[in-house]
């Protein structure tokens, strides 16, 4: 029996070693990495997701324009932006990447290829830490899910189009692919935001909500579909810097609003993101604490190695 257990232990160790070696060898067949050219001051810059790869109509090639290293890290390690501690330039420096994907590679394998590309071309060195966060857990609300499943689950990511944003007959942005567009209308001191989404899995919805809430959102729904929706809410623009100050009320400044009035306003359906998400999408955001894996970037080079 002891000999049998020892043999099993050696087998497990050998499998783990083989997996580690396999992960190290997972690389793109060819990868062109170049700093993005300066944007045209009068033009529009598209900071969209990568196009192509497994599960798309072009599985053999990935094209990522104006990619920031922070976004590549989020894809490579399947984390949200809150889980990355890095120098500011990882969010501002942009790169154009074209990568040839080996035949029959999976999305999981491509994520490892991104990890290895970051190490090889940008000299990336990082370590992991566990950290406590104030988070929101995303679950299906008691009233049931109100999301509409998309008609085309294999739709490609949206493609940038020059010129002004085109609107449909309902005044909503026209979308030629999967993704989400947020528009904000400023009406004195009462801004209104709309998020129009197409073909998004709930895991991606959680990431979009995290960006709006400025804290992590963890998908606990168990849903696996892709959905279309429009979400209307009052955005928090306290840190945006472009919101004009509210005009003084007629007859002078008057008394400050009471805390009771503020609380009632915040609980009205659609007045904030949490209530809007529950009323319009059938999803519930519950504040809690959670321990998440954090990537600490120890070293990275702004200039990638030559192609």
Order of alpha helices (4+ residues) and beta strands (2+ residues): alpha-beta-beta-beta-alpha-beta-alpha-beta-alpha-beta-beta-beta-beta-alpha-beta-beta-alpha-alpha-beta
